[in-house]
Amino acid sequence: MQKGLFSDSNCSGEIVNLPDGQYRYFSNFIEEEITNNWFNILLDPKNINWQQEQMKMFGKTLKFPRLTAWYGDKDKVYSYAGLTFHPNDWTPTLLEIKKIIEPICDTSFNSVLLNLYRNGNDSMSWHADCEKELGQNPIIASVNLGAARDFQMQHNKTKQKESIVLENGSLFVMQGPMQHFWKHQLPKRKNINQARINLTFRTII
């Protein structure tokens, strides 16, 4: 770890045990100056190949209510929502972030899905990251830059709900059987005008 990079002295994060799942939350994980620099670099379309993907549903073509980009090792193809994504090559900034979070998560990531929520009108609907490419009990590490947004979780069977605000510079790690028993979403928030970039690091097997 680089001295002066982390703003939390406790590098274990807050561990929350749920029925059939677990997550860790590191608030203010990265110093604000570094976080803001990353945000500005990743927001620039010259640095990240942002796309607004679309899918067909009920005979209609619908645009994703956010922009996305898929980066990773050359052979790490990822499929979700009926779409197949071939990775862009790693950028220096993405590799820097990956190097920082891997020791914290005790895993090696080979890909990352970036989401750009341009304002509170952008969102992500209920889903779980349980695609076969992610294997059993995947670790999903989420780095959050920009506007704070509500992150909601719901147990598939009991319907128990949990919610957490993911703040600028935070790290949120879902682990254990979380993806097999819980789904999650990022709802619309009309009062938010600022953009948010979310990087979800994954290991494709």
C-alpha positions in Angstrom: 0.0 0.0 0.0 1.2 3.5 -0.8 1.5 5.7 2.2 -0.9 8.6 2.1 -3.2 6.9 -0.4 -5.8 5.6 2.1 -7.8 7.8 4.3 -9.1 5.0 6.6 -6.6 3.7 9.2 -8.7 0.4 9.5 -8.0 -1.5 6.3 -10.4 -4.4 7.2 -13.5 -2.3 6.5 -16.9 -2.7 8.1 -17.9 -6.4 7.8 -21.7 -7.0 7.6 -23.0 -10.5 7.8 -26.3 -11.2 6.2 -28.4 -14.4 6.0 -26.7 -16.2 3.1 -24.2 -13.5 2.3 -21.6 -11.0 3.5 -20.3 -7.6 2.4 -17.5 -5.3 3.5 -17.7 -1.5 3.2 -14.7 0.9 3.3 -16.0 4.5 3.6 -13.6 7.2 2.4 -11.2 4.4 1.2 -9.2 6.7 -1.1 -8.0 10.2 -0.4 -10.3 12.8 -2.0 -7.6 14.3 -4.2 -6.8 10.9 -5.8 -10.5 10.0 -6.1 -11.3 13.2 -7.9 -8.3 12.7 -10.3 -9.5 9.2 -11.1 -13.0 10.4 -11.7 -11.9 13.1 -14.2 -9.7 10.7 -16.0 -12.3 8.0 -16.3 -15.1 10.4 -17.2 -13.2 11.5 -20.3 -14.3 9.5 -23.4 -10.8 9.8 -24.8 -9.7 7.5 -21.9 -12.7 5.2 -21.5 -14.8 3.7 -24.4 -18.2 4.6 -22.9 -21.2 3.1 -24.7 -24.9 3.2 -24.2 -25.9 -0.4 -24.8 -29.4 -1.5 -25.7 -31.4 -4.6 -25.4 -34.7 -6.0 -26.6 -37.5 -6.5 -24.2 -41.2 -7.3 -25.0 -40.5 -6.6 -28.6 -39.0 -3.1 -27.9 -35.4 -1.9 -28.1 -34.5 -0.2 -24.8 -31.4 1.8 -24.1 -29.6 1.1 -20.8 -30.3 4.0 -18.4 -26.5 4.5 -17.9 -23.3 4.2 -19.9 -21.0 1.2 -19.6 -17.5 0.0 -20.6 -15.9 -3.5 -20.2 -12.1 -3.8 -19.7 -9.9 -6.7 -18.9 -7.5 -9.4 -20.0 -7.8 -10.1 -23.7 -9.8 -13.4 -23.5 -12.2 -12.4 -20.7 -15.5 -12.2 -22.6 -18.5 -11.4 -20.4 -22.2 -11.9 -21.1 -25.2 -10.5 -19.3 -28.7 -9.1 -20.2 -28.5 -11.0 -23.5 -25.4 -9.1 -24.6 -21.8 -10.3 -25.0 -18.9 -7.9 -24.2 -15.4 -8.2 -25.5 -12.9 -6.4 -23.3 -11.0 -3.2 -24.1 -7.4 -3.2 -23.1 -6.5 -2.2 -19.5 -5.7 1.5 -19.1 -3.0 2.7 -16.7 -5.6 4.1 -14.3 -7.6 0.9 -14.2 -4.5 -1.1 -13.6 -3.5 1.3 -10.7 -6.9 0.9 -9.0 -6.8 -2.9 -9.5 -3.4 -3.1 -7.9 -4.6 -1.2 -4.9 -7.7 -3.2 -4.2 -6.5 -6.8 -4.9 -4.6 -7.1 -1.6 -7.6 -5.8 0.3 -9.9 -8.4 -1.4 -7.3 -11.1 -1.3 -8.0 -12.0 -4.9 -6.7 -11.4 -8.4 -9.1 -9.6 -10.7 -8.9 -10.0 -14.5 -11.7 -7.7 -15.6 -13.8 -4.7 -14.6 -17.3 -3.4 -15.6 -17.5 0.4 -15.5 -20.9 2.1 -15.1 -21.4 5.8 -15.6 -24.5 7.2 -14.0 -24.8 10.7 -15.6 -27.2 12.0 -12.9 -30.0 10.7 -10.7 -32.1 9.7 -13.7 -29.7 6.9 -14.6 -30.1 3.7 -12.7 -29.6 -0.1 -12.6 -32.5 -2.5 -12.1 -32.7 -5.5 -9.8 -30.2 -8.2 -10.7 -27.5 -10.5 -9.3 -23.9 -11.0 -10.6 -24.3 -14.8 -10.9 -23.4 -15.4 -14.5 -21.6 -18.7 -15.1 -18.4 -16.9 -16.1 -18.0 -15.6 -12.5 -18.0 -19.1 -10.9 -19.2 -20.1 -7.4 -19.4 -17.4 -4.7 -17.7 -14.6 -6.8 -16.0 -11.6 -5.1 -17.3 -8.4 -6.6 -15.3 -5.3 -5.6 -17.0 -2.0 -6.3 -15.0 1.3 -6.3 -17.3 4.4 -6.2 -16.3 7.8 -7.6 -18.4 10.9 -7.7 -22.0 11.4 -6.5 -23.1 9.3 -3.5 -25.9 6.9 -4.5 -28.2 4.5 -2.6 -27.4 0.8 -3.1 -30.3 -1.6 -2.3 -30.2 -5.3 -1.7 -33.0 -7.9 -1.3 -33.0 -11.6 -0.3 -34.5 -13.7 -3.1 -36.6 -15.9 -0.7 -37.3 -13.9 2.5 -37.5 -10.5 0.7 -35.4 -9.0 3.5 -34.1 -5.6 2.3 -30.9 -3.8 3.1 -29.6 -0.4 1.9 -26.3 1.4 2.0 -25.2 4.8 0.6 -22.0 4.2 -1.5 -20.0 7.4 -1.1 -17.3 9.0 -3.2 -14.0 7.2 -2.7 -15.5 4.2 -1.0 -14.9 0.5 -1.7 -17.8 -2.0 -1.4 -17.1 -5.7 -1.6 -19.7 -8.5 -2.0 -18.5 -12.0 -1.1 -19.5 -15.4 0.0 -22.8 -16.8 -1.5 -24.2 -13.2 -1.8 -24.9 -13.4 -5.5 -26.8 -16.6 -5.2 -29.2 -15.5 -2.6 -29.4 -11.7 -2.9 -30.2 -9.3 -5.8 -29.3 -5.6 -5.8 -30.1 -2.4 -7.6 -29.3 1.3 -7.9 -32.6 3.2 -8.0 -33.3 6.5 -9.6 -32.9 9.6 -7.5 -34.3 12.7 -9.1 -32.6 15.1 -6.7 -29.1 14.1 -7.8 -27.5 16.2 -10.6 -23.9 15.0 -10.3 -22.4 12.0 -12.1 -21.2 8.8 -10.5 -18.7 6.3 -11.9 -18.8 2.8 -10.4 -16.1 0.2 -11.2 -17.0 -3.4 -10.4 -13.9 -5.6 -10.5 -14.5 -9.3 -11.2 -12.7 -12.5 -11.9 -13.9 -14.3 -15.1 -13.0 -18.0 -15.0 
